[in-house]
Amino acid sequence: MFSSKKEETPMATITPTSPAPVSSAAVQPKKPGVRNGAPSIISTDLTVTGTLASAGDMQIDGNIDGDVRCANLVVGESATVKGEIVAEEVIVRGRVEGSIRARKVQLCATCKVDGNILHETFAVESGARFDGNCRHSDDPLSDDAAPKHASFQRKANSGAIPADVAAKIEERASSTYPSAN
């Protein structure tokens, strides 16, 4: 064990081999505007007034008084969002007071949503509270997809939108869709 005599070990020879096959999933380029990594997090002790916009994912556990635009959004159980949400995918566990436009919307059992939802895919868990209208759209994220029909805008009069703005929405809807009223 502690001898001064060195034992000679034969050297291993390394021969080049063909590289291991690479899966196509590892080589695919990232989608433009979508980042890999952790989501941006608004913690429970944070209140933000204004518009939030991110090309990546967001998790909101605090309070937002303004619009939110991002790739994917999770509204946590302790969170409140008062404004419009626009995202590829939205999971709501907390409270949302405003409209949601997303390709995929999931309302969890602990959520309370007061507003309209424009979606491509829509799922509601038992126990979720939803007061508003929902409508399917092939492209809910386009600005042209925003609902203009009066019956879809009636939620505007509930106080979620200021009265003067709600009046303008109703006026515009009745001039665009005269038979709706």
mmCIF file of the C-alpha atoms, coordinates in Angstrom:
data_MODEL
# 
_entry.id   MODEL 
# 
loop_
_atom_site.group_PDB 
_atom_site.id 
_atom_site.type_symbol 
_atom_site.label_atom_id 
_atom_site.label_alt_id 
_atom_site.label_comp_id 
_atom_site.label_asym_id 
_atom_site.label_entity_id 
_atom_site.label_seq_id 
_atom_site.pdbx_PDB_ins_code 
_atom_site.Cartn_x 
_atom_site.Cartn_y 
_atom_site.Cartn_z 
_atom_site.occupancy 
_atom_site.B_iso_or_equiv 
_atom_site.pdbx_formal_charge 
_atom_site.auth_seq_id 
_atom_site.auth_comp_id 
_atom_site.auth_asym_id 
_atom_site.auth_atom_id 
_atom_site.pdbx_PDB_model_num 
ATOM 1   C CA . MET A 1 1   ? 0.000   0.000  0.000   1.00 0.00 ? 1   MET A CA 1 
ATOM 2   C CA . PHE A 1 2   ? 2.730   2.535  0.941   1.00 0.00 ? 2   PHE A CA 1 
ATOM 3   C CA . SER A 1 3   ? 5.576   1.042  -1.007  1.00 0.00 ? 3   SER A CA 1 
ATOM 4   C CA . SER A 1 4   ? 7.940   3.140  -3.003  1.00 0.00 ? 4   SER A CA 1 
ATOM 5   C CA . LYS A 1 5   ? 7.762   0.766  -5.867  1.00 0.00 ? 5   LYS A CA 1 
ATOM 6   C CA . LYS A 1 6   ? 5.441   2.041  -8.581  1.00 0.00 ? 6   LYS A CA 1 
ATOM 7   C CA . GLU A 1 7   ? 3.202   -0.412 -10.233 1.00 0.00 ? 7   GLU A CA 1 
ATOM 8   C CA . GLU A 1 8   ? 2.914   0.027  -13.889 1.00 0.00 ? 8   GLU A CA 1 
ATOM 9   C CA . THR A 1 9   ? -0.533  -0.071 -15.290 1.00 0.00 ? 9   THR A CA 1 
ATOM 10  C CA . PRO A 1 10  ? -1.088  -0.505 -18.953 1.00 0.00 ? 10  PRO A CA 1 
ATOM 11  C CA . MET A 1 11  ? -2.251  2.644  -20.714 1.00 0.00 ? 11  MET A CA 1 
ATOM 12  C CA . ALA A 1 12  ? -5.694  2.540  -22.139 1.00 0.00 ? 12  ALA A CA 1 
ATOM 13  C CA . THR A 1 13  ? -5.963  3.400  -25.729 1.00 0.00 ? 13  THR A CA 1 
ATOM 14  C CA . ILE A 1 14  ? -8.793  5.578  -26.857 1.00 0.00 ? 14  ILE A CA 1 
ATOM 15  C CA . THR A 1 15  ? -10.161 4.924  -30.261 1.00 0.00 ? 15  THR A CA 1 
ATOM 16  C CA . PRO A 1 16  ? -12.495 7.377  -31.904 1.00 0.00 ? 16  PRO A CA 1 
ATOM 17  C CA . THR A 1 17  ? -16.025 6.153  -32.322 1.00 0.00 ? 17  THR A CA 1 
ATOM 18  C CA . SER A 1 18  ? -18.899 7.545  -34.273 1.00 0.00 ? 18  SER A CA 1 
ATOM 19  C CA . PRO A 1 19  ? -20.828 10.169 -32.358 1.00 0.00 ? 19  PRO A CA 1 
ATOM 20  C CA . ALA A 1 20  ? -23.950 9.091  -30.527 1.00 0.00 ? 20  ALA A CA 1 
ATOM 21  C CA . PRO A 1 21  ? -27.132 9.860  -32.415 1.00 0.00 ? 21  PRO A CA 1 
ATOM 22  C CA . VAL A 1 22  ? -28.675 13.158 -31.377 1.00 0.00 ? 22  VAL A CA 1 
ATOM 23  C CA . SER A 1 23  ? -32.411 13.283 -30.854 1.00 0.00 ? 23  SER A CA 1 
ATOM 24  C CA . SER A 1 24  ? -34.336 15.745 -32.975 1.00 0.00 ? 24  SER A CA 1 
ATOM 25  C CA . ALA A 1 25  ? -35.833 17.296 -29.828 1.00 0.00 ? 25  ALA A CA 1 
ATOM 26  C CA . ALA A 1 26  ? -32.395 18.416 -28.659 1.00 0.00 ? 26  ALA A CA 1 
ATOM 27  C CA . VAL A 1 27  ? -31.610 20.102 -31.966 1.00 0.00 ? 27  VAL A CA 1 
ATOM 28  C CA . GLN A 1 28  ? -34.844 21.977 -32.569 1.00 0.00 ? 28  GLN A CA 1 
ATOM 29  C CA . PRO A 1 29  ? -34.420 25.743 -32.513 1.00 0.00 ? 29  PRO A CA 1 
ATOM 30  C CA . LYS A 1 30  ? -36.143 27.801 -29.863 1.00 0.00 ? 30  LYS A CA 1 
ATOM 31  C CA . LYS A 1 31  ? -39.280 29.634 -30.863 1.00 0.00 ? 31  LYS A CA 1 
ATOM 32  C CA . PRO A 1 32  ? -38.614 33.340 -31.353 1.00 0.00 ? 32  PRO A CA 1 
ATOM 33  C CA . GLY A 1 33  ? -39.620 35.436 -28.370 1.00 0.00 ? 33  GLY A CA 1 
ATOM 34  C CA . VAL A 1 34  ? -39.947 32.487 -25.991 1.00 0.00 ? 34  VAL A CA 1 
ATOM 35  C CA . ARG A 1 35  ? -37.178 32.027 -23.489 1.00 0.00 ? 35  ARG A CA 1 
ATOM 36  C CA . ASN A 1 36  ? -36.123 28.910 -21.686 1.00 0.00 ? 36  ASN A CA 1 
ATOM 37  C CA . GLY A 1 37  ? -35.719 29.052 -17.946 1.00 0.00 ? 37  GLY A CA 1 
ATOM 38  C CA . ALA A 1 38  ? -37.650 30.163 -14.931 1.00 0.00 ? 38  ALA A CA 1 
ATOM 39  C CA . PRO A 1 39  ? -40.747 32.339 -15.224 1.00 0.00 ? 39  PRO A CA 1 
ATOM 40  C CA . SER A 1 40  ? -40.845 35.944 -14.048 1.00 0.00 ? 40  SER A CA 1 
ATOM 41  C CA . ILE A 1 41  ? -42.467 35.898 -10.604 1.00 0.00 ? 41  ILE A CA 1 
ATOM 42  C CA . ILE A 1 42  ? -44.536 38.581 -8.901  1.00 0.00 ? 42  ILE A CA 1 
ATOM 43  C CA . SER A 1 43  ? -44.422 37.523 -5.239  1.00 0.00 ? 43  SER A CA 1 
ATOM 44  C CA . THR A 1 44  ? -47.253 37.740 -2.721  1.00 0.00 ? 44  THR A CA 1 
ATOM 45  C CA . ASP A 1 45  ? -45.921 40.885 -1.074  1.00 0.00 ? 45  ASP A CA 1 
ATOM 46  C CA . LEU A 1 46  ? -45.741 42.846 -4.353  1.00 0.00 ? 46  LEU A CA 1 
ATOM 47  C CA . THR A 1 47  ? -48.424 45.096 -5.849  1.00 0.00 ? 47  THR A CA 1 
ATOM 48  C CA . VAL A 1 48  ? -47.918 46.374 -9.387  1.00 0.00 ? 48  VAL A CA 1 
ATOM 49  C CA . THR A 1 49  ? -49.919 49.174 -10.997 1.00 0.00 ? 49  THR A CA 1 
ATOM 50  C CA . GLY A 1 50  ? -49.519 49.294 -14.768 1.00 0.00 ? 50  GLY A CA 1 
ATOM 51  C CA . THR A 1 51  ? -49.089 47.008 -17.733 1.00 0.00 ? 51  THR A CA 1 
ATOM 52  C CA . LEU A 1 52  ? -46.860 43.937 -17.508 1.00 0.00 ? 52  LEU A CA 1 
ATOM 53  C CA . ALA A 1 53  ? -45.413 42.542 -20.731 1.00 0.00 ? 53  ALA A CA 1 
ATOM 54  C CA . SER A 1 54  ? -43.001 39.656 -21.175 1.00 0.00 ? 54  SER A CA 1 
ATOM 55  C CA . ALA A 1 55  ? -41.946 37.421 -24.052 1.00 0.00 ? 55  ALA A CA 1 
ATOM 56  C CA . GLY A 1 56  ? -41.508 34.618 -21.520 1.00 0.00 ? 56  GLY A CA 1 
ATOM 57  C CA . ASP A 1 57  ? -43.592 32.982 -18.833 1.00 0.00 ? 57  ASP A CA 1 
ATOM 58  C CA . MET A 1 58  ? -44.981 34.708 -15.742 1.00 0.00 ? 58  MET A CA 1 
ATOM 59  C CA . GLN A 1 59  ? -46.280 33.591 -12.386 1.00 0.00 ? 59  GLN A CA 1 
ATOM 60  C CA . ILE A 1 60  ? -48.307 36.099 -10.401 1.00 0.00 ? 60  ILE A CA 1 
ATOM 61  C CA . ASP A 1 61  ? -48.794 35.572 -6.686  1.00 0.00 ? 61  ASP A CA 1 
ATOM 62  C CA . GLY A 1 62  ? -49.236 39.261 -5.782  1.00 0.00 ? 62  GLY A CA 1 
ATOM 63  C CA . ASN A 1 63  ? -51.629 41.968 -6.969  1.00 0.00 ? 63  ASN A CA 1 
ATOM 64  C CA . ILE A 1 64  ? -51.708 43.497 -10.450 1.00 0.00 ? 64  ILE A CA 1 
ATOM 65  C CA . ASP A 1 65  ? -53.813 46.529 -11.299 1.00 0.00 ? 65  ASP A CA 1 
ATOM 66  C CA . GLY A 1 66  ? -53.304 46.622 -15.047 1.00 0.00 ? 66  GLY A CA 1 
ATOM 67  C CA . ASP A 1 67  ? -53.045 44.467 -18.143 1.00 0.00 ? 67  ASP A CA 1 
ATOM 68  C CA . VAL A 1 68  ? -50.792 41.412 -18.457 1.00 0.00 ? 68  VAL A CA 1 
ATOM 69  C CA . ARG A 1 69  ? -49.304 40.121 -21.742 1.00 0.00 ? 69  ARG A CA 1 
ATOM 70  C CA . CYS A 1 70  ? -46.937 37.150 -21.790 1.00 0.00 ? 70  CYS A CA 1 
ATOM 71  C CA . ALA A 1 71  ? -46.305 33.729 -23.301 1.00 0.00 ? 71  ALA A CA 1 
ATOM 72  C CA . ASN A 1 72  ? -47.749 31.613 -20.462 1.00 0.00 ? 72  ASN A CA 1 
ATOM 73  C CA . LEU A 1 73  ? -49.311 32.852 -17.236 1.00 0.00 ? 73  LEU A CA 1 
ATOM 74  C CA . VAL A 1 74  ? -50.100 31.252 -13.891 1.00 0.00 ? 74  VAL A CA 1 
ATOM 75  C CA . VAL A 1 75  ? -52.274 33.300 -11.532 1.00 0.00 ? 75  VAL A CA 1 
ATOM 76  C CA . GLY A 1 76  ? -51.562 31.884 -8.076  1.00 0.00 ? 76  GLY A CA 1 
ATOM 77  C CA . GLU A 1 77  ? -54.138 31.259 -5.330  1.00 0.00 ? 77  GLU A CA 1 
ATOM 78  C CA . SER A 1 78  ? -53.225 34.452 -3.452  1.00 0.00 ? 78  SER A CA 1 
ATOM 79  C CA . ALA A 1 79  ? -53.069 36.615 -6.600  1.00 0.00 ? 79  ALA A CA 1 
ATOM 80  C CA . THR A 1 80  ? -55.461 39.249 -7.926  1.00 0.00 ? 80  THR A CA 1 
ATOM 81  C CA . VAL A 1 81  ? -55.302 40.621 -11.471 1.00 0.00 ? 81  VAL A CA 1 
ATOM 82  C CA . LYS A 1 82  ? -57.524 43.598 -12.356 1.00 0.00 ? 82  LYS A CA 1 
ATOM 83  C CA . GLY A 1 83  ? -57.146 44.058 -16.096 1.00 0.00 ? 83  GLY A CA 1 
ATOM 84  C CA . GLU A 1 84  ? -56.966 42.220 -19.399 1.00 0.00 ? 84  GLU A CA 1 
ATOM 85  C CA . ILE A 1 85  ? -54.850 39.086 -19.720 1.00 0.00 ? 85  ILE A CA 1 
ATOM 86  C CA . VAL A 1 86  ? -53.459 38.074 -23.124 1.00 0.00 ? 86  VAL A CA 1 
ATOM 87  C CA . ALA A 1 87  ? -51.305 34.925 -23.296 1.00 0.00 ? 87  ALA A CA 1 
ATOM 88  C CA . GLU A 1 88  ? -50.821 31.642 -25.111 1.00 0.00 ? 88  GLU A CA 1 
ATOM 89  C CA . GLU A 1 89  ? -51.819 29.691 -21.992 1.00 0.00 ? 89  GLU A CA 1 
ATOM 90  C CA . VAL A 1 90  ? -53.450 30.912 -18.780 1.00 0.00 ? 90  VAL A CA 1 
ATOM 91  C CA . ILE A 1 91  ? -53.932 28.908 -15.595 1.00 0.00 ? 91  ILE A CA 1 
ATOM 92  C CA . VAL A 1 92  ? -56.035 30.728 -13.000 1.00 0.00 ? 92  VAL A CA 1 
ATOM 93  C CA . ARG A 1 93  ? -55.953 29.643 -9.364  1.00 0.00 ? 93  ARG A CA 1 
ATOM 94  C CA . GLY A 1 94  ? -56.609 33.078 -7.843  1.00 0.00 ? 94  GLY A CA 1 
ATOM 95  C CA . ARG A 1 95  ? -58.802 36.054 -8.758  1.00 0.00 ? 95  ARG A CA 1 
ATOM 96  C CA . VAL A 1 96  ? -59.122 37.806 -12.124 1.00 0.00 ? 96  VAL A CA 1 
ATOM 97  C CA . GLU A 1 97  ? -61.308 40.874 -12.677 1.00 0.00 ? 97  GLU A CA 1 
ATOM 98  C CA . GLY A 1 98  ? -61.172 41.495 -16.403 1.00 0.00 ? 98  GLY A CA 1 
ATOM 99  C CA . SER A 1 99  ? -61.073 39.726 -19.723 1.00 0.00 ? 99  SER A CA 1 
ATOM 100 C CA . ILE A 1 100 ? -58.857 36.806 -20.658 1.00 0.00 ? 100 ILE A CA 1 
ATOM 101 C CA . ARG A 1 101 ? -57.743 36.097 -24.223 1.00 0.00 ? 101 ARG A CA 1 
ATOM 102 C CA . ALA A 1 102 ? -55.682 32.943 -24.628 1.00 0.00 ? 102 ALA A CA 1 
ATOM 103 C CA . ARG A 1 103 ? -55.319 29.861 -26.755 1.00 0.00 ? 103 ARG A CA 1 
ATOM 104 C CA . LYS A 1 104 ? -55.652 27.645 -23.673 1.00 0.00 ? 104 LYS A CA 1 
ATOM 105 C CA . VAL A 1 105 ? -57.481 28.695 -20.494 1.00 0.00 ? 105 VAL A CA 1 
ATOM 106 C CA . GLN A 1 106 ? -57.732 26.574 -17.352 1.00 0.00 ? 106 GLN A CA 1 
ATOM 107 C CA . LEU A 1 107 ? -59.848 27.679 -14.406 1.00 0.00 ? 107 LEU A CA 1 
ATOM 108 C CA . CYS A 1 108 ? -58.824 25.783 -11.269 1.00 0.00 ? 108 CYS A CA 1 
ATOM 109 C CA . ALA A 1 109 ? -61.116 24.941 -8.345  1.00 0.00 ? 109 ALA A CA 1 
ATOM 110 C CA . THR A 1 110 ? -59.762 27.821 -6.225  1.00 0.00 ? 110 THR A CA 1 
ATOM 111 C CA . CYS A 1 111 ? -60.268 30.583 -8.811  1.00 0.00 ? 111 CYS A CA 1 
ATOM 112 C CA . LYS A 1 112 ? -62.769 33.418 -9.120  1.00 0.00 ? 112 LYS A CA 1 
ATOM 113 C CA . VAL A 1 113 ? -63.030 35.079 -12.525 1.00 0.00 ? 113 VAL A CA 1 
ATOM 114 C CA . ASP A 1 114 ? -65.235 38.115 -13.190 1.00 0.00 ? 114 ASP A CA 1 
ATOM 115 C CA . GLY A 1 115 ? -64.934 38.877 -16.883 1.00 0.00 ? 115 GLY A CA 1 
ATOM 116 C CA . ASN A 1 116 ? -65.142 37.541 -20.386 1.00 0.00 ? 116 ASN A CA 1 
ATOM 117 C CA . ILE A 1 117 ? -62.981 34.759 -21.786 1.00 0.00 ? 117 ILE A CA 1 
ATOM 118 C CA . LEU A 1 118 ? -62.022 34.387 -25.439 1.00 0.00 ? 118 LEU A CA 1 
ATOM 119 C CA . HIS A 1 119 ? -60.300 31.058 -25.974 1.00 0.00 ? 119 HIS A CA 1 
ATOM 120 C CA . GLU A 1 120 ? -59.305 28.266 -28.307 1.00 0.00 ? 120 GLU A CA 1 
ATOM 121 C CA . THR A 1 121 ? -59.351 25.588 -25.560 1.00 0.00 ? 121 THR A CA 1 
ATOM 122 C CA . PHE A 1 122 ? -61.218 26.010 -22.253 1.00 0.00 ? 122 PHE A CA 1 
ATOM 123 C CA . ALA A 1 123 ? -61.218 23.825 -19.109 1.00 0.00 ? 123 ALA A CA 1 
ATOM 124 C CA . VAL A 1 124 ? -63.014 24.420 -15.809 1.00 0.00 ? 124 VAL A CA 1 
ATOM 125 C CA . GLU A 1 125 ? -62.432 22.407 -12.648 1.00 0.00 ? 125 GLU A CA 1 
ATOM 126 C CA . SER A 1 126 ? -65.277 21.663 -10.261 1.00 0.00 ? 126 SER A CA 1 
ATOM 127 C CA . GLY A 1 127 ? -65.520 24.464 -7.710  1.00 0.00 ? 127 GLY A CA 1 
ATOM 128 C CA . ALA A 1 128 ? -64.215 27.244 -9.957  1.00 0.00 ? 128 ALA A CA 1 
ATOM 129 C CA . ARG A 1 129 ? -66.247 30.471 -9.881  1.00 0.00 ? 129 ARG A CA 1 
ATOM 130 C CA . PHE A 1 130 ? -66.765 32.197 -13.214 1.00 0.00 ? 130 PHE A CA 1 
ATOM 131 C CA . ASP A 1 131 ? -69.064 35.165 -13.821 1.00 0.00 ? 131 ASP A CA 1 
ATOM 132 C CA . GLY A 1 132 ? -68.957 36.327 -17.413 1.00 0.00 ? 132 GLY A CA 1 
ATOM 133 C CA . ASN A 1 133 ? -69.199 35.119 -20.966 1.00 0.00 ? 133 ASN A CA 1 
ATOM 134 C CA . CYS A 1 134 ? -66.886 32.767 -22.806 1.00 0.00 ? 134 CYS A CA 1 
ATOM 135 C CA . ARG A 1 135 ? -66.507 32.328 -26.531 1.00 0.00 ? 135 ARG A CA 1 
ATOM 136 C CA . HIS A 1 136 ? -64.396 30.126 -28.764 1.00 0.00 ? 136 HIS A CA 1 
ATOM 137 C CA . SER A 1 137 ? -62.063 31.731 -31.300 1.00 0.00 ? 137 SER A CA 1 
ATOM 138 C CA . ASP A 1 138 ? -59.625 30.186 -33.759 1.00 0.00 ? 138 ASP A CA 1 
ATOM 139 C CA . ASP A 1 139 ? -57.190 33.025 -33.050 1.00 0.00 ? 139 ASP A CA 1 
ATOM 140 C CA . PRO A 1 140 ? -58.006 34.622 -29.685 1.00 0.00 ? 140 PRO A CA 1 
ATOM 141 C CA . LEU A 1 141 ? -54.687 36.485 -29.509 1.00 0.00 ? 141 LEU A CA 1 
ATOM 142 C CA . SER A 1 142 ? -55.233 38.681 -32.560 1.00 0.00 ? 142 SER A CA 1 
ATOM 143 C CA . ASP A 1 143 ? -56.486 42.169 -31.864 1.00 0.00 ? 143 ASP A CA 1 
ATOM 144 C CA . ASP A 1 144 ? -59.259 41.587 -34.406 1.00 0.00 ? 144 ASP A CA 1 
ATOM 145 C CA . ALA A 1 145 ? -60.542 38.692 -32.284 1.00 0.00 ? 145 ALA A CA 1 
ATOM 146 C CA . ALA A 1 146 ? -61.469 40.951 -29.363 1.00 0.00 ? 146 ALA A CA 1 
ATOM 147 C CA . PRO A 1 147 ? -65.236 40.597 -28.964 1.00 0.00 ? 147 PRO A CA 1 
ATOM 148 C CA . LYS A 1 148 ? -67.364 43.365 -30.402 1.00 0.00 ? 148 LYS A CA 1 
ATOM 149 C CA . HIS A 1 149 ? -70.803 41.829 -30.099 1.00 0.00 ? 149 HIS A CA 1 
ATOM 150 C CA . ALA A 1 150 ? -73.085 43.549 -27.559 1.00 0.00 ? 150 ALA A CA 1 
ATOM 151 C CA . SER A 1 151 ? -74.119 40.341 -25.794 1.00 0.00 ? 151 SER A CA 1 
ATOM 152 C CA . PHE A 1 152 ? -70.486 39.528 -25.112 1.00 0.00 ? 152 PHE A CA 1 
ATOM 153 C CA . GLN A 1 153 ? -69.849 43.041 -23.792 1.00 0.00 ? 153 GLN A CA 1 
ATOM 154 C CA . ARG A 1 154 ? -72.734 43.197 -21.272 1.00 0.00 ? 154 ARG A CA 1 
ATOM 155 C CA . LYS A 1 155 ? -70.274 42.296 -18.500 1.00 0.00 ? 155 LYS A CA 1 
ATOM 156 C CA . ALA A 1 156 ? -68.778 45.745 -19.063 1.00 0.00 ? 156 ALA A CA 1 
ATOM 157 C CA . ASN A 1 157 ? -71.694 47.312 -17.182 1.00 0.00 ? 157 ASN A CA 1 
ATOM 158 C CA . SER A 1 158 ? -70.958 45.358 -13.985 1.00 0.00 ? 158 SER A CA 1 
ATOM 159 C CA . GLY A 1 159 ? -68.369 47.856 -12.773 1.00 0.00 ? 159 GLY A CA 1 
ATOM 160 C CA . ALA A 1 160 ? -65.256 46.000 -13.962 1.00 0.00 ? 160 ALA A CA 1 
ATOM 161 C CA . ILE A 1 161 ? -64.940 48.711 -16.632 1.00 0.00 ? 161 ILE A CA 1 
ATOM 162 C CA . PRO A 1 162 ? -65.545 52.424 -15.911 1.00 0.00 ? 162 PRO A CA 1 
ATOM 163 C CA . ALA A 1 163 ? -69.071 53.526 -16.852 1.00 0.00 ? 163 ALA A CA 1 
ATOM 164 C CA . ASP A 1 164 ? -67.954 55.975 -19.577 1.00 0.00 ? 164 ASP A CA 1 
ATOM 165 C CA . VAL A 1 165 ? -65.866 53.277 -21.274 1.00 0.00 ? 165 VAL A CA 1 
ATOM 166 C CA . ALA A 1 166 ? -68.730 50.763 -20.972 1.00 0.00 ? 166 ALA A CA 1 
ATOM 167 C CA . ALA A 1 167 ? -71.086 53.274 -22.607 1.00 0.00 ? 167 ALA A CA 1 
ATOM 168 C CA . LYS A 1 168 ? -68.700 53.700 -25.541 1.00 0.00 ? 168 LYS A CA 1 
ATOM 169 C CA . ILE A 1 169 ? -68.412 49.922 -25.918 1.00 0.00 ? 169 ILE A CA 1 
ATOM 170 C CA . GLU A 1 170 ? -72.202 49.518 -25.931 1.00 0.00 ? 170 GLU A CA 1 
ATOM 171 C CA . GLU A 1 171 ? -72.560 52.408 -28.396 1.00 0.00 ? 171 GLU A CA 1 
ATOM 172 C CA . ARG A 1 172 ? -69.981 50.930 -30.746 1.00 0.00 ? 172 ARG A CA 1 
ATOM 173 C CA . ALA A 1 173 ? -71.501 47.446 -30.439 1.00 0.00 ? 173 ALA A CA 1 
ATOM 174 C CA . SER A 1 174 ? -75.020 48.702 -31.177 1.00 0.00 ? 174 SER A CA 1 
ATOM 175 C CA . SER A 1 175 ? -73.850 50.604 -34.262 1.00 0.00 ? 175 SER A CA 1 
ATOM 176 C CA . THR A 1 176 ? -71.922 47.557 -35.509 1.00 0.00 ? 176 THR A CA 1 
ATOM 177 C CA . TYR A 1 177 ? -74.628 45.015 -34.583 1.00 0.00 ? 177 TYR A CA 1 
ATOM 178 C CA . PRO A 1 178 ? -77.927 46.964 -34.615 1.00 0.00 ? 178 PRO A CA 1 
ATOM 179 C CA . SER A 1 179 ? -80.130 43.872 -34.118 1.00 0.00 ? 179 SER A CA 1 
ATOM 180 C CA . ALA A 1 180 ? -78.212 42.696 -31.023 1.00 0.00 ? 180 ALA A CA 1 
ATOM 181 C CA . ASN A 1 181 ? -80.015 45.043 -28.600 1.00 0.00 ? 181 ASN A CA 1 
# 
